[in-house]
C-alpha cells in the first residue's frame, strides 16, 4: 500500500526560502562575506529564540590563536539579519562592521 505524500511545515525554526530543512544542514556550508570575499569558515552552531522558534544567529569557530592552545576559543557570531543567501554549498553574509 502506498502512502500519500503530504507536504507540511513543522512548527519551530523558521528558515527563509533556502531549501534547508534541518539545522544540521547549515553545518556543511561554508560562510563567505560578500563585502570582501573572505572565507569565514563553516557553521559551528546556531542560536535561536525559544519563544519564537526563530534563528537569531549562526556561530562560527574563531581563528586559531595563541589562546586556543589553552582551551579558549573565540567565536564569530553572525546575526541572522546579515545572512543574504543560503546556497547548496555556501552561505553568503554581508558583514561591514567589527564582527570579523
Secondary structure, DSSP 8 states (H G I E B T S, - for coil): ----------SS----SSS--SHHHHTTSEEEETTT--EEEEEEEEEE-TTT--EEEEEEE----GGGGGT---EEEEEGGGEEEE-SSEEEE---STT-
